[in-house]
Amino acid sequence: MKDIELLQYVHETASMGVLGLRDLLPQVESAKMKQSLHTQIHEYQDIASDSAKLLQSKGSEPKDPARLSSQAMATMKTLTDSSDSKLAEMVIQGNNMGVTKGLKHLHDYQGNDPKIRALAEKLLATEQANVSQMQPFL
């Protein structure tokens, strides 16, 4: 995996995190969970912004994630249960998938740009922290 490829992955993952969490917000009941999700959205926005800047500095444009209407998917998954516990479970599942993919991409990274590696590691750490942050809501 080369520099641009890893940066695109980081950008698309962070952008999708923003979209997915925003789509869940209207269904969240507790103020504490809403605050947690707002914090996570802000973290993802920072990572997406940093990755976009790095991509542009390398002469590439950031690609937006392929959006399969995460709002519709969130609504369908919570049709029978929209409790904070169910929403936390969904967030944890998404982050766990991100951790797995992120580790794989980091192991496959053949570049040597410390800024790119650090940003990918920041995304990974964010996703791991998000899992911990959601566990009390289960």
N, C-alpha and C positions, 0 to 999 in steps of 0.2 A: 504494500500500500504506500503510495506516494503522498507528498504534502497536500496537494489540492484535494485528493480523494478523502484524506482524513479530515481536512477542514470542511469539506462539503458535508461529510457525515455529522460532524459536530454541529454545524449550522442547522442542518435539517432536523436533527434530534432536538436541539434546544428550541427551535421554532415550533416543532410539533408539540413539545412540552407546554409551551405558552398557549397554543391553540386548544390543546386537550384540557388543560386546567381551567382555562376561561370558560370552556363549554360545561364544565362540571359546577362552576361557582353558583349558578342559579338554583341548583338543587341542594346546596349545602345548608344545613339547618343551624349549626352552632357557630357563634361568632369566633370562637377559638380556632375552629377548623378553617373558616374563611380566611382568617389572618394567616394561618399556615400556608394556605394555597396562594395567597397574594405574595407572600415571601418567596415561595418557590417560583412563581411567575416572574418576579423581579430578577431572581438569580438566572433563570433561563434567558430572559431578555438581555442581561449583561453578556452572557456567553454567546448568544446569537449575534449581538452587536460586535463583540470582539472577533468572532470568527469571520464576519462579513468584512471587517476592516483588514484582517490578515489575507483573506481571499483577494480583495481588491489590490492589496499591496503586491500580490503575486500575479496580478494581471488577469484574475478570474472573477466572474460575477457569482455571488451567492445564489443558489437555487432554493426556491421555496419548496417546502415539503409537499409531496402529493397528498392532498387532503381528501380523505374519503369521508367527508362530513363527520368529524368526530362528535359534533353535536347530536346528530341522529344516532350514532352508535352509543353515545352516553345515555341518551334517552331510552333506547331499546334495552340496554343492559340494566337500567334502573327502573324499568316499568313496574316490576312487582316489589322492588325494594330500593328505595332511594335514601336509606338511612345513611348517616355519616359513616357507619361501620362499612357498609357496602361501597361507598365512594372511596373510603380509605383503602379498602381491598383492591379496588380498581387502580388507584394511584400506585399502590405497592407493586401490583403485577406489572404495570407499565414500566416502572423504574427498574424492577428486577430484570426485565427483558433488556432494558437499556444498559444495565450493568454488564450483562453477559455479552452483548454486542460490542460495547465499549472496550471491554477487556480483550476481546478477540481482535478488534481493530488496532488497539495499542500493540498487541503482540505481533500483528502483521505489518506494522508501520516500519518502512524501510528508510524513511527520511531521517535527517539528523538536525532538524530545526527545533531548538529547545522551546521556542514560543508555541509552536504547534503542539508538541508533546505536552507541554504544561497546560494548554487549554483543553486538550482531550482528557488529561488527568483531572482537571477542574470539573469538567462535565461528569466524569465518573464519580468523583467525590460528592458532587451535588446530588446525583441520583442515589448514592448510598445514604446520604444524610436525609434525603426525602423519605426513604423507606423507614428510617428510624423515627422521623418526625410524624409519620402517619400511624405507626404501631399503636400509640395510646388510643386512637379512635376506633380500633377494631372491636 
